[in-house]
Structure formats: structure tokens, C-alpha cells
Amino acid sequence: MTFRLASPRIAAALLTSFVALTGCAGSAGPFGGGGYTVAADDTCAAQRQALKAYQDYFFSSMIQGAAIGAVGGGLMGLAIGGNAQSAAIGAGVGALAGGATGYFAAKQKANNDPVALTSSVYDDVNRENGQIDGVSAAFRAVRTCRLQAADAVKADYAAKRTTREDAQAKLQRIKQLFLEDVQFAQGLGSKMAERGTEYQTASDKIVQMNPGAQQQAQQRQAPSAAPSGAGMLEANEAVRVREQGDANARQIATLSPGERVSVVAGAAPADWTHVQLPDGKTGYVASRLLRPAGTAAPAARPPVDAAGVAQLTESNQLKRKGLDDQVAAAKDDANGSAFELSGSISRVPPALVPLGAA
């Protein structure tokens, strides 16, 4: 097949499509272009900077698939139609293809050996999970700092160390910064979801190449004996709390790694523990996912194989859900009385135990 050189007008159309797609992929959300800044007079500057440090990783690392797909699609459209409109349409189609499978296609190209491919995707998902853990911990620290700062202003006002007008102005400033923190964390969550789609696609394809992988992953995750002791337990990893002691029962909550629950007295289905959450809700957790409070967490990384990729990808979903829950709770804080003088002293969320890969 012979290709003729594109006219300047067609080349410009293709370049415009490429730039537009690259820009969209790299700057999604109001802070994708760097608008989330750290002010020198911000009481929570250190915590905000720690959260901001994840911006480059989540906003810039996975645009290559869509961008390359756009160029390839544009060239195909140009070859078929020979005009600017065809190039633009081809770029759009290429972007969709690149965005959906670009990551896995790039991995396949770089790793011809199936074992190497599996190991490479495993490492990427494991790294991604660690980054999500970091974001969750950083956002929890920001949220705690903002609530503590608001409480300090309220305490100063109650002790008559500041005027009502000054206290209200300070609370509004803290609230505005907190809303920016929440919006930024929500933007990170959106990028995590996009990346999670790429990883899920890769995981599905790897499992398809290894027919027994899904069953092997399920066997590894099967419930085992209940933890010894009674009273307070804590989660080994990000886990689901179900309405009944059954893997198919409705999920009612998610526990973060290290989050504590109390045991509900009475009988429970084999391999399940009946627990009460901090908010008073009760549900069931697979016993293997709990340990006595204060004890060391078991090693959580699965073996490096196709089943391990499936396990890490499942953990990726739970970790993203955990961050989403944090953001939702923070929105409630912002919309409640935490930043109002008339409100009660806010309840600072408990310290977050470092998350482990599931």
C-alpha cells in the first residue's frame, strides 16, 4: 500500500487531535494543570504538600496509550479518507482503542514472554496499590489537620482570645482550603478509576491466558480459621463487610487495613466473624481477614503469577473504594457544622494504619 504525504492542513488536524487528547488525558479535573498549590501561611501546608506529591504520578503516567492510539488512528483515517475529517475521526477512534487497551498492548510489546508479561503487570498493579495507600494516608492527614485547625479556632473563640468576626473568617478560610483538598482528592480518585480500568483489562487478559488462575485466586482467598482471642479485632487488609456470613451476601461497608472492629457475641457461620463497626453497624467479615488488635499484620503480597495479578487487581478496587469513602466522609464534614462557630467540636478521624497490599 502506498501512502501519500498529508497536506499541511491535514497534518495540522492530526496534530491538533494529538495535542487535545494528550492535554485531556493529562489535565483532567480542576487541579490537573497544577492549580492545587500550597500557601506559605497554610497551617496544614506539610500535609497538603504530601497529598499534592501524588499529582504527577496519577495525572501523567498513563496518557501514552491514548496518545499513541490517537496518532495511529489518525494515520489510519488519513490513509483511508485522505482528508482532515478522516484524520480527526480516526484519531478519535484510536483514542478510544488506546484508552481501553493501550496499557496492556504496550506491555505485550515490551514483554513477549508470558511469564515476563505477568510479572511486569503484577509489579505495576502492586506499585499502584502502594500509591493509592499513600494517597489515602495523606488525605486522612489533611482531613485530620483541617478539623484540628477548626477546633483550635473554636477553642480560641470560646476562651475569648479572638473576636467572633475573626474566628468566623478563619473558619471560612480553613473550610475553603479543605474544600480544595477534597476536590483534589476526588480528582485523584477519578484518575485512579481510569487507571484501574486499564489494570482490570490487563488482569482479565492475563487470566484468560491462564484458565485456572481465577479459581486459584478464589482458593487463596477462601476463608480460614477464625482469629484467636476475643474483643477487638483489626483488618489485615482492605476488606468487605457483608450483611450475612456469605460471600454472595450484600456488602454494607468496607474496612481499611488496620481498622478496628469489635466482636459480636453469639454464633456465626463457619469461617466468618460477626463484628460491630465503629458507627454501630454490624456485619460479617471473612475470619481470615481479621487478626487480634495490636498484633502484626501477616504478609499480604500474593505470589507473582496470574492469580496474584487477579488478587492485586481486586485489592486495587477495594483500595479505591476506601478512598472514595474517605472523600464522601470529608464532604459531610465540610457541609456540616465542623467549620461553624455554632457547631460542636468536630470528631477527628482516627489515625490511619499504613495500608498493605491485599
C-alpha positions in Angstrom: 0.0 0.0 0.0 1.3 3.4 -0.9 0.7 6.4 1.3 0.9 10.0 0.0 2.2 12.7 2.2 -0.5 14.6 4.1 -1.1 18.2 3.2 -0.2 20.8 5.9 -3.9 21.3 6.7 -4.4 17.5 7.3 -1.2 17.3 9.3 -2.4 20.2 11.4 -5.7 18.5 12.1 -3.9 15.3 13.2 -1.5 17.3 15.4 -4.4 19.1 16.9 -6.2 15.9 17.7 -3.0 14.5 19.3 -2.4 17.6 21.4 -6.1 17.8 22.5 -6.1 14.1 23.6 -2.8 14.4 25.4 -4.0 17.5 27.1 -7.3 15.9 28.2 -5.6 12.9 29.5 -3.0 14.8 31.5 -5.1 17.5 33.0 -8.5 16.0 34.0 -10.1 17.9 36.8 -9.6 21.5 38.0 -6.2 20.8 39.5 -4.7 18.6 36.7 -2.7 21.5 35.4 -1.1 22.4 38.7 -3.8 24.7 40.3 -3.6 22.9 43.6 -1.0 25.0 45.4 0.4 25.2 48.9 0.3 28.6 50.6 3.1 29.6 53.0 0.6 30.6 55.7 -1.4 27.4 55.5 -1.4 25.7 58.9 -1.7 22.3 57.1 0.9 23.1 54.4 3.0 20.0 55.2 0.0 17.6 54.9 -1.2 19.4 51.8 2.2 19.1 50.2 2.3 15.4 51.0 -1.1 14.9 49.2 0.0 17.1 46.2 3.1 15.0 45.8 0.9 12.3 44.2 -0.4 14.6 41.4 2.3 13.8 38.8 2.0 10.1 39.3 -1.7 9.9 38.8 -2.3 12.7 36.3 0.6 12.0 34.0 1.7 8.3 33.9 -0.9 6.6 31.7 -1.6 9.1 28.9 0.8 7.3 26.5 -1.7 4.7 25.4 -4.4 7.2 24.4 -1.9 9.5 22.8 -0.3 6.7 20.7 -3.7 5.4 19.8 -4.7 8.8 18.6 -1.8 9.2 16.3 -2.2 5.6 14.9 -5.9 6.2 14.4 -5.3 9.5 12.8 -2.8 8.0 10.3 -5.3 5.2 9.5 -8.1 7.7 8.9 -5.8 9.7 6.7 -4.8 6.6 4.7 -8.4 5.6 4.2 -10.0 9.0 3.6 -7.1 11.2 2.7 -8.6 14.3 4.3 -8.7 16.2 7.6 -12.1 14.9 8.6 -11.0 11.3 8.2 -7.9 12.1 10.2 -9.8 13.6 13.1 -12.3 10.7 13.1 -9.5 8.2 13.0 -7.8 10.0 15.9 -11.0 9.7 18.0 -11.4 6.0 17.3 -7.7 5.5 18.0 -8.0 7.3 21.3 -10.9 5.0 22.4 -8.9 2.0 21.5 -5.7 3.3 23.1 -7.5 4.4 26.2 -9.1 1.0 26.7 -6.2 -1.3 25.8 -3.2 0.9 25.4 -1.5 -0.1 28.7 -1.8 -3.9 28.0 -0.8 -3.5 24.4 2.3 -1.6 25.4 3.1 -4.3 28.0 2.7 -7.1 25.5 5.0 -5.3 23.0 7.7 -4.9 25.7 7.3 -8.4 27.1 7.0 -11.2 24.6 7.3 -13.9 27.2 4.0 -14.6 29.1 5.8 -15.0 32.4 7.6 -11.7 32.0 4.4 -10.0 31.0 2.6 -11.3 34.0 5.4 -10.3 36.3 5.5 -6.8 34.8 1.8 -6.2 35.2 2.0 -7.6 38.7 4.7 -5.1 39.7 2.7 -2.2 38.2 -0.5 -3.1 40.0 1.3 -3.6 43.2 3.1 -0.3 42.8 -0.3 1.4 42.0 -1.8 -0.1 45.2 1.0 1.4 47.2 0.4 4.8 45.7 -3.3 4.6 46.5 -2.4 3.7 50.1 -0.2 6.7 50.2 -2.9 9.0 48.9 -5.4 7.6 51.5 -2.9 8.2 54.3 -2.1 11.7 53.0 -5.7 12.7 52.6 -6.5 11.3 56.1 -3.7 13.5 57.5 -5.0 16.6 55.7 -8.5 16.0 56.9 -7.3 15.5 60.5 -5.3 18.7 60.3 -8.2 20.8 58.9 -10.6 19.6 61.6 -8.0 20.2 64.3 -7.3 23.7 63.0 -11.1 24.4 63.1 -11.3 23.1 66.6 -8.4 25.3 67.7 -10.2 28.4 66.3 -13.4 27.4 68.2 -11.4 26.9 71.4 -9.8 30.4 71.0 -13.2 31.9 70.5 -14.7 30.1 73.5 -11.8 31.3 75.6 -12.4 34.9 74.3 -8.9 35.0 72.8 -10.3 36.1 69.5 -13.4 38.0 68.2 -16.4 36.4 66.6 -15.6 38.1 63.3 -12.0 37.0 63.3 -13.0 33.4 64.3 -15.6 33.2 61.5 -13.1 34.5 58.9 -10.5 31.9 60.0 -13.0 29.1 59.9 -14.2 30.1 56.4 -10.5 30.2 55.2 -9.9 26.7 56.6 -13.1 25.4 55.1 -12.2 26.8 51.7 -8.8 25.1 51.8 -10.5 21.9 52.9 -12.9 22.0 50.0 -9.9 22.3 47.7 -8.3 19.3 49.4 -11.5 17.3 48.9 -11.8 18.4 45.3 -8.2 17.4 44.6 -8.5 14.0 46.3 -11.7 13.5 44.2 -9.7 14.3 41.1 -7.0 11.8 42.1 -9.8 9.2 42.7 -11.1 9.8 39.1 -7.7 9.2 37.7 -7.3 6.1 39.8 -10.6 4.8 38.3 -9.3 5.4 34.8 -6.1 3.6 35.5 -8.0 0.9 37.3 -9.9 0.2 34.1 -6.5 -0.3 32.3 -5.3 -2.7 35.0 -8.5 -4.6 35.1 -8.3 -5.1 31.3 -4.8 -6.3 31.7 -5.7 -8.6 34.5 -8.6 -10.1 32.6 -6.4 -10.8 29.6 -3.7 -12.4 31.7 -6.3 -14.6 33.4 -7.7 -15.6 30.0 -4.2 -16.8 29.1 -4.1 -18.8 32.3 -7.5 -20.6 32.6 -7.0 -21.8 36.1 -5.9 -18.5 37.5 -9.3 -17.2 38.7 -10.1 -20.4 40.5 -6.6 -20.4 42.1 -7.1 -16.8 43.3 -10.5 -17.8 44.8 -9.0 -20.7 46.6 -6.3 -18.5 48.1 -8.9 -16.1 49.3 -11.2 -18.8 50.8 -12.0 -18.2 54.5 -9.9 -20.0 57.1 -10.0 -20.4 60.8 -11.2 -17.5 62.9 -8.6 -15.4 64.7 -7.8 -16.4 68.3 -8.9 -14.3 71.2 -12.0 -12.1 71.5 -12.9 -8.4 71.9 -11.2 -6.0 69.4 -10.0 -7.2 66.0 -8.5 -5.3 63.1 -8.5 -5.8 59.4 -5.4 -7.4 57.8 -6.1 -5.5 54.5 -8.9 -3.6 52.8 -11.9 -5.9 53.2 -15.7 -6.0 52.6 -18.2 -6.2 55.4 -21.3 -8.2 54.4 -24.8 -8.3 55.6 -24.6 -12.1 56.2 -21.8 -14.6 56.6 -21.8 -15.5 52.9 -19.5 -14.4 50.1 -22.5 -13.6 47.9 -24.3 -11.5 50.6 -24.8 -7.8 50.1 -21.8 -5.6 51.0 -22.7 -3.0 53.7 -19.3 -1.4 54.4 -15.5 -1.5 53.7 -12.8 -1.7 56.3 -9.4 -0.1 55.8 -6.2 -2.0 56.7 -5.8 -1.8 60.4 -9.3 -0.5 61.1 -10.7 -2.0 64.3 -14.0 -3.7 65.0 -15.5 -5.4 68.0 -16.7 -9.0 68.0 -20.4 -9.5 68.4 -21.2 -12.4 70.9 -23.0 -15.4 69.6 -22.8 -18.0 66.9 -21.6 -17.1 63.4 -21.3 -19.1 60.2 -18.2 -21.2 59.9 -15.2 -19.2 58.7 -17.0 -15.8 59.3 -16.8 -13.4 62.2 -19.8 -11.3 63.3 -18.4 -7.8 64.0 -19.6 -4.3 65.1 -18.2 -1.3 63.2 -17.3 2.0 64.9 -20.5 3.6 63.7 -22.6 0.9 65.4 -23.5 -1.2 62.3 -23.0 -4.9 62.5 -22.0 -7.3 59.7 -19.8 -10.3 58.8 -16.2 -10.4 57.7 -14.3 -13.5 56.5 -12.3 -14.6 59.5 -9.0 -14.9 57.6 -9.0 -11.2 57.0 -9.0 -10.3 60.7 -6.5 -10.5 63.5 -6.4 -9.6 67.2 -6.0 -5.9 67.7 -2.4 -4.8 68.3 -0.8 -7.8 66.6 1.4 -7.6 63.5 -0.3 -7.9 60.1 0.6 -11.0 58.0 2.5 -10.8 54.8 -0.1 -9.7 52.2 1.5 -9.9 48.8 0.3 -12.9 46.8 2.7 -15.0 44.7 3.9 -13.4 41.4 1.6 -15.3 38.9 -1.6 -14.8 37.0 -3.7 -15.5 40.1 -1.6 -13.0 42.0 -2.4 -10.3 39.4 -6.1 -11.1 39.8 -5.8 -10.7 43.6 -3.9 -7.4 43.4 -6.5 -6.1 40.9 -9.3 -7.0 43.3 -7.4 -5.2 46.1 -7.0 -2.2 43.8 -10.8 -1.9 43.6 -11.2 -2.1 47.4 -8.5 0.5 48.0 -10.1 2.9 45.5 -13.4 2.3 47.2 -11.8 3.1 50.6 -10.5 6.5 49.3 -13.9 7.2 47.8 -15.5 6.6 51.3 -12.9 8.9 52.8 -13.8 11.7 50.4 -17.5 11.2 51.0 -17.0 11.5 54.7 -14.9 14.6 54.2 -17.7 16.2 52.2 -20.0 15.6 55.1 -17.5 17.3 57.3 -17.4 20.3 55.0 -21.2 20.5 54.7 -21.8 20.0 58.4 -21.0 22.2 61.4 -17.3 21.4 61.7 -16.4 24.8 60.3 -19.2 26.8 62.0 -18.9 28.6 65.4 -22.3 27.2 66.4 -21.2 23.7 65.7 -19.9 21.2 68.2 -16.2 20.3 68.4 -15.5 18.0 65.4 -14.6 14.4 65.8 -11.1 14.0 64.4 -10.9 10.7 62.4 -8.6 8.1 64.0 -5.1 7.7 62.8 -4.7 5.6 59.6 -2.6 2.5 59.8 -0.4 2.2 56.8 -2.2 0.2 54.1 -0.8 -3.1 52.9 -1.3 -4.8 49.5 -4.1 -7.3 49.6 
